[in-house]
Amino acid sequence: EPRIVAVGRLVDEQHEPLANLAFELFRLDRPDEKPLATFTGRSGAFQLPDLRPGRYEIRPGPEARRESVVVEIPATPDGLHRLGEVVLPGGS
């Protein structure tokens, strides 16, 4: 199974970066797999290495007061998938 590196930026509804935001990445079709814990940089940028193609949930930490979002990671010829800006809506 191919391995993919996904890159992107987490932003709010106004497309402002979510800087230094801790989040976990859950593989939805393999709920038994341990989630990947990581964080964004100052510009909201993130890099997710060593992924397999599939659907993933980006789940921010509770202190972020943001909702989760689901992204699709496809197989790519060069092993790199650019997610671009990923909007995390504000939670209640």
Secondary structure, DSSP 8 states (H G I E B T S, - for coil): ---EEEEEEEE-TT--B-TT-EEEEEETT-TTS--EEEE--TTSEEEEEEE-SEEEEEEE-GGG-B--EEEEE---TTSEEEEEEEE--B--
